[in-house]
Amino acid sequence: MIRFLMTLTEKVLARASGKTHVQPGDNVWVNVDTLMTHDVCGPGTIGVFKREFGKDAKVWDRQKVVIIPDHYIFTADSMSNRNVDILRDFVREQGLPYFYDVIDDPNGHWSFDAGKGQLARQYGSRYTGVCHTTLPWKGHTRPGEILFGTDSHTCMAGAFNQFATGIGNTDAGFILGTGKLLIKVPETMRFFLEGALPAGVMAKDVILHVIGEIGFDGATYKAMQWEGPGVYTMSMDDRMTIANMAIEAGGKNGIFPCDQKTLDYVRERVEENGTKQDFEPVDLDRDQSFSYDKVFDLSKLEPTVACHPDPGNRKLAKEMGNISLDRAYIGSCTGGKTSDFLAFAEVVRGKTVKIDTFGVPATTKVVRELKETLWSGQSVWQILESAGVRLTENASCAACLGGPVDTFGRLNKPMKCISATNRNFPGRMGNKESEVFLASPYTVAASALTGKITDPREFIS
């Protein structure tokens, strides 16, 4: 029997297409395990589905569709509010179980109450927040599976040994009707990590360093495979941060091997949420074929910043102390996890920020954990507020992608902002003349304290 050696991505795609072997350049029909859409692309996806399959058509599998409003939510913009209602109507019509609505009334209409302000909670019991952090939390990410989402940062789920990638409304509408999609198998680039991260350096610095190395288009339509002993020193949050930004190098997907940390994380959450519990990881082959293969020593990395106007414009934080800032921002799928806020709080605890600083938790679970986690009798939430951080309970994408003008934290005039988010093209966070500097939560926190880009090692022993 001939045994074909394949990369992780090739193995997942081969299995999903019913083939024993695939190679880069092959076009294969894959069976989809999960389709995710949200309030920005969901209405368009639904429109394509109904146009192509009929107004009374049913989705291919109700258990495999996940709908998460999260992008333009806490805004008084009527068109944005309407989009959430379109999702709710579709969910009710189709009988879909996995809809994380912002309100509890299945027959209601969503409207944001601007009179209550942006800080206090305005959501119901099922609302979760950002789609990419909701998916693993609610048990929708499983090793060895195929996940498509109508959002470019869907690749974040590759942290869980999945093939996960973003698609457009047309492809998503086709999946709703058939459960299948035609995919070209990408070449694989390997990033072999050795060592461990030194003090003051985070997973965000790893991916910013790598994108700076290969360029913001250096992985175009390629799989970014992460291997090596350094990978196994990383938490699942770390791996999510890295996989999330594969698209910022043009990558088709990012993917990690499955280890005990992966299994423990996934098993806990599928059991907790009653989602599908059986899955089969794909393992590393000893000999694989890569279009790029490089070793990175984590112990030699330093706090890194991606400068305006793209994520590949890399510099070291210690070299940028001459750049004054107007705003600091922590949040998004990439930088709004509990671990991100805890790192930020380490730096600002007992101090006061010098510039306007906005904090947007990625999920409602993060809000809860920040309020429940106590340091010397004080909650982390209180520590952040005492430092002058403007925190909102309304977990969402918020200003990460700009949004309507009343979006919390949006850059409504030309500013220089340091952010823990994932993308900094002109206009990404609002005003087109603003400059956004991407950095780790440590670096964002240190910079918030000084009002200029600052190496966080000045504050971390």
C-alpha positions in Angstrom: 0.0 0.0 0.0 1.4 3.4 -1.0 1.3 6.0 1.8 1.3 9.6 0.6 3.0 12.1 2.8 1.0 15.3 3.1 0.9 18.6 5.1 -1.8 19.2 7.7 -3.9 21.3 5.3 -3.6 18.6 2.5 -4.6 15.9 5.0 -7.8 17.8 6.0 -8.7 18.6 2.4 -8.1 15.0 1.3 -10.3 13.6 4.0 -13.1 16.2 3.4 -13.0 15.4 -0.4 -13.0 11.6 0.1 -9.6 11.2 -1.5 -6.5 9.3 -0.2 -4.2 12.0 -1.4 -4.2 15.6 -2.7 -1.4 18.0 -3.7 -1.1 21.7 -4.3 -3.0 22.9 -7.3 -5.6 20.2 -7.1 -9.2 21.4 -7.3 -11.4 19.3 -4.9 -15.0 19.4 -3.7 -15.0 19.3 0.0 -17.8 18.5 2.5 -18.2 21.4 4.9 -18.4 20.7 8.7 -19.3 24.3 9.7 -20.4 27.4 8.0 -20.4 30.7 9.9 -21.8 34.0 8.9 -22.5 37.3 10.7 -24.5 40.5 10.5 -22.4 42.2 7.8 -22.3 39.3 5.2 -25.2 37.2 6.5 -28.0 39.1 4.7 -26.1 38.9 1.4 -25.4 35.2 1.9 -29.1 34.6 2.6 -30.0 36.6 -0.5 -27.8 34.4 -2.7 -29.1 31.2 -1.1 -32.8 32.2 -1.7 -32.0 33.4 -5.3 -30.3 30.2 -6.3 -32.2 27.6 -4.3 -35.6 29.1 -4.0 -37.4 31.2 -1.4 -38.7 28.1 0.4 -35.4 26.2 0.2 -33.9 24.7 3.4 -30.3 24.7 4.4 -28.3 21.5 3.9 -27.8 20.8 7.6 -29.3 23.0 10.4 -26.6 21.7 12.9 -23.7 23.0 10.8 -24.8 26.6 10.4 -23.6 29.1 13.0 -24.8 32.7 12.9 -23.2 35.4 15.0 -24.1 39.1 15.0 -21.0 41.0 16.1 -19.7 43.6 13.6 -22.0 46.7 13.4 -24.1 46.0 16.6 -23.9 48.7 19.2 -24.7 51.6 16.9 -27.9 53.6 16.3 -27.4 53.1 12.5 -30.8 51.8 11.3 -29.4 49.8 8.4 -27.0 48.0 10.7 -29.8 47.2 13.2 -31.9 45.9 10.3 -29.2 43.4 9.3 -29.6 41.7 12.7 -33.3 41.4 12.1 -32.7 39.8 8.7 -30.6 37.1 10.4 -33.3 36.5 13.1 -36.0 36.1 10.5 -33.9 33.6 8.6 -33.0 31.6 11.8 -36.7 31.4 12.7 -37.7 30.3 9.2 -35.0 27.6 9.1 -35.1 26.5 12.7 -31.4 27.0 13.2 -30.2 26.2 16.7 -26.9 28.1 16.7 -27.8 31.8 16.6 -26.2 34.0 19.2 -28.7 36.9 19.0 -28.2 40.3 20.6 -31.8 40.2 22.0 -33.7 37.3 23.6 -37.1 37.8 21.8 -37.1 35.5 18.8 -39.8 37.7 17.2 -38.3 41.0 18.3 -36.5 43.8 16.5 -33.0 45.0 17.5 -32.3 48.7 18.1 -29.4 50.2 20.0 -30.4 52.7 22.7 -27.9 55.5 22.2 -29.4 57.2 25.3 -27.9 54.5 27.5 -24.5 55.2 26.2 -21.8 52.8 24.9 -20.4 51.5 28.2 -23.3 49.7 29.9 -24.6 46.3 28.8 -27.1 46.3 26.0 -27.6 42.6 25.1 -29.6 39.6 26.0 -28.7 36.2 27.5 -27.6 34.5 24.3 -25.4 37.2 22.8 -21.7 36.3 22.7 -19.6 38.9 20.9 -17.0 38.5 18.2 -17.6 35.5 15.9 -14.0 34.1 15.8 -13.7 34.0 19.6 -17.3 32.7 19.9 -16.7 29.7 17.7 -14.2 28.0 19.9 -15.9 29.1 23.2 -19.2 27.6 22.1 -17.8 24.4 20.8 -17.8 24.9 17.1 -14.1 24.3 16.4 -12.9 20.7 16.1 -9.6 19.2 14.9 -9.5 17.8 11.4 -12.6 19.6 10.2 -13.5 22.1 7.6 -14.8 25.6 8.7 -15.8 28.3 6.3 -16.9 31.8 7.4 -17.9 35.0 5.6 -15.1 36.9 7.2 -11.4 37.0 6.3 -10.2 36.2 9.9 -12.0 32.9 10.0 -8.5 31.5 9.6 -8.2 32.0 13.4 -9.8 28.5 13.9 -6.7 27.0 12.3 -5.3 27.1 15.9 -7.5 24.0 16.5 -6.0 21.8 13.7 -8.7 22.8 11.2 -8.8 24.0 7.7 -10.5 27.3 8.3 -10.7 30.2 5.8 -12.8 33.1 4.8 -15.2 33.1 1.8 -17.5 35.5 0.0 -21.3 35.6 0.1 -21.7 33.7 -3.2 -19.7 30.7 -1.9 -21.5 30.8 1.4 -24.9 30.8 -0.2 -23.8 27.8 -2.3 -22.7 26.0 0.9 -26.0 26.8 2.6 -27.8 24.9 -0.2 -25.3 22.0 -0.7 -22.8 21.7 2.1 -20.0 21.6 -0.4 -17.4 23.9 -1.9 -14.8 23.6 -4.6 -11.4 24.5 -3.2 -7.9 24.6 -4.8 -5.4 22.9 -2.6 -2.8 25.6 -1.5 0.9 25.2 -1.2 2.1 25.0 2.4 4.7 27.3 4.0 6.2 26.0 7.3 7.2 28.2 10.2 9.2 26.1 12.6 9.3 27.7 16.1 12.0 26.9 18.6 12.6 28.2 22.1 10.1 30.2 24.3 8.9 33.8 24.4 11.0 36.0 26.7 9.5 38.5 29.1 7.5 41.3 27.5 7.1 39.4 24.2 3.7 37.9 23.1 2.3 35.8 20.4 1.3 39.0 18.6 5.0 39.8 18.3 5.6 36.4 16.7 3.1 36.9 13.9 4.1 40.6 13.3 7.7 39.5 13.1 6.8 36.8 10.6 4.6 39.0 8.4 7.4 41.6 8.4 9.8 38.8 7.3 7.7 37.6 4.3 5.6 40.7 3.5 1.9 41.3 3.8 1.4 39.4 0.5 4.1 36.8 1.2 1.8 33.9 1.8 -0.8 34.7 -0.9 -3.1 31.7 -1.3 -0.8 29.5 0.8 -1.3 27.5 4.0 0.8 28.8 6.9 1.7 25.7 9.0 3.1 26.2 12.5 5.3 23.5 13.9 8.2 23.0 16.3 8.8 22.8 20.1 8.0 26.5 20.4 4.4 25.8 19.4 3.8 23.5 22.3 4.9 26.2 24.8 2.1 28.4 23.6 -1.5 28.5 25.0 -4.5 28.1 22.7 -5.0 31.9 22.9 -1.5 32.4 21.6 -2.1 30.0 18.7 -5.4 31.8 17.9 -3.6 35.1 17.8 -1.1 33.8 15.3 -3.6 31.8 13.1 -5.9 34.8 13.0 -3.4 37.0 11.1 -2.5 34.5 8.4 -4.8 36.5 6.2 -2.6 39.6 6.9 0.1 37.9 4.9 -2.3 36.9 2.2 -2.6 33.3 3.5 -5.4 31.0 2.6 -5.3 29.5 6.1 -3.1 29.0 9.1 -2.9 25.7 10.8 -1.4 24.1 14.0 -0.8 20.5 15.0 -3.1 19.0 17.5 -1.7 18.3 21.0 -3.1 17.7 24.5 -3.8 21.4 25.0 -5.9 21.4 21.9 -7.8 18.3 22.9 -8.4 19.5 26.4 -9.7 22.8 25.2 -12.0 21.4 22.5 -13.4 18.5 24.6 -14.3 20.8 27.5 -16.2 23.2 25.2 -18.0 20.7 23.1 -19.2 18.9 26.3 -20.1 22.2 27.9 -22.2 23.4 24.9 -23.6 20.0 23.7 -22.1 20.4 20.2 -20.7 17.6 18.1 -18.2 15.6 20.2 -16.6 13.3 17.7 -13.6 14.5 15.6 -10.4 13.2 14.2 -7.3 15.3 14.3 -4.7 15.2 11.5 -1.1 14.4 12.5 2.2 15.7 11.3 4.1 13.5 8.7 7.8 13.3 9.2 8.6 14.3 5.6 6.4 17.0 4.0 6.8 19.2 1.0 6.8 23.0 1.5 7.1 26.0 -0.7 8.9 27.8 2.2 10.5 26.5 5.3 12.2 28.5 8.0 13.1 28.2 11.6 12.3 31.0 14.1 13.8 31.2 17.6 11.2 32.7 19.8 13.7 33.5 22.5 15.3 36.1 20.2 12.2 38.0 19.3 11.5 41.5 20.7 8.4 43.7 21.0 7.3 44.4 17.5 5.1 47.0 15.8 3.4 47.0 12.4 3.4 50.5 11.1 1.0 52.4 8.8 -0.1 51.5 6.2 0.1 47.6 6.3 0.7 44.7 8.7 4.1 43.9 6.9 5.7 47.3 7.8 7.6 46.0 10.7 9.7 47.8 13.3 10.9 47.2 16.8 9.1 49.1 19.5 12.3 50.2 21.1 13.2 52.1 17.9 9.9 54.0 17.8 9.9 56.2 20.9 9.8 59.3 18.8 6.3 58.6 17.6 3.6 60.4 19.7 0.2 58.8 19.9 -3.4 60.1 20.3 -5.1 56.9 21.2 -4.6 53.3 22.4 -7.1 50.5 21.7 -7.3 46.9 23.0 -9.9 44.6 21.6 -11.0 42.4 18.6 -10.7 38.7 17.9 -7.0 39.0 17.9 -6.4 41.2 20.9 -9.6 41.1 23.0 -9.3 37.8 24.7 -9.1 37.5 28.5 -5.4 36.7 28.3 -4.9 39.9 26.3 -6.6 42.0 28.9 -4.7 40.4 31.7 -1.4 41.2 30.0 -2.6 44.8 29.4 -3.6 45.0 33.1 -0.2 43.8 34.3 1.4 46.8 32.7 -1.1 49.6 33.7 -2.0 48.3 37.2 -1.5 51.1 39.7 -0.7 53.6 37.0 -2.7 56.0 34.8 -2.9 56.1 31.0 -1.7 59.3 29.4 -3.9 59.2 26.2 -7.4 58.2 25.5 -7.5 54.4 25.8 -10.4 52.2 24.8 -11.0 48.6 25.8 -13.5 46.3 24.0 -13.7 42.7 25.2 -14.1 40.2 22.4 -16.9 38.2 24.1 -19.3 38.5 26.9 -17.4 35.8 28.6 -14.3 38.0 28.6 -16.4 40.7 30.3 -17.5 38.3 33.0 -14.0 36.9 33.6 -12.5 40.4 33.9 -15.0 41.2 36.5 -14.6 38.0 38.4 -10.8 37.8 38.3 -9.4 39.4 41.5 -5.9 40.7 42.1 -5.4 41.6 45.7 -9.1 41.9 46.2 -9.7 44.1 43.2 -11.2 42.9 39.9 -9.2 43.3 36.8 -12.1 45.3 35.4 -11.7 47.8 38.3 -7.9 47.9 37.8 -8.3 48.8 34.2 -11.0 51.5 34.9 -8.8 52.9 37.7 -6.0 53.3 35.2 -8.2 55.4 33.0 -9.2 52.8 30.4 -12.7 53.4 28.9 -14.2 49.9 29.1 -17.4 48.8 27.4 -19.4 45.8 28.5 -20.8 45.5 24.9 -18.4 42.9 23.4 -18.2 43.3 19.7 -15.8 44.1 16.8 -16.4 47.8 17.5 -13.7 50.1 16.0 -11.5 47.3 14.7 -13.1 47.8 11.3 -14.4 51.3 11.6 -18.1 51.0 11.4 -20.8 53.7 11.7 -19.6 57.0 13.1 -21.1 56.3 16.6 -19.1 53.1 16.9 -17.2 52.9 20.3 -13.6 53.8 19.9 -13.8 54.7 16.2 -11.2 57.1 14.8 -13.5 59.9 13.6 -10.7 62.3 12.8 -7.0 61.9 11.8 -5.2 60.3 14.7 -2.3 58.1 15.5 -3.5 55.0 17.3 -1.7 52.0 18.7 -4.0 49.0 18.7 -4.0 45.3 19.6 -6.2 44.6 16.6 -5.1 42.8 13.4 -5.3 45.2 10.4 -4.1 48.7 9.7 -4.8 49.6 6.1 -5.8 53.3 5.6 -9.4 53.8 6.9 -9.6 50.4 8.7 -10.5 51.9 12.1 -12.3 54.9 10.7 -10.8 58.1 9.3 -8.7 57.5 6.2 -6.0 59.9 7.3 -5.4 58.1 10.6 -2.4 56.0 11.2 -2.8 52.7 13.0 0.1 50.9 14.7 -0.4 47.2 15.4 1.2 45.8 18.6 0.8 43.3 21.4 -1.4 44.1 24.4 1.9 44.6 26.4 3.1 47.2 23.9 -0.3 48.9 23.6 -0.4 49.2 27.4 3.1 50.6 27.8 2.4 53.1 25.0 -0.9 54.2 26.6 1.1 55.1 29.8 3.7 57.2 28.0 1.7 58.6 25.1 4.3 57.4 22.6 5.2 54.0 21.2 7.0 52.3 24.0 8.9 49.0 24.5 6.9 47.2 27.3 10.0 45.8 28.8 10.4 49.2 30.4 7.5 48.2 32.6 8.0 44.4 32.9 10.8 42.9 34.9 
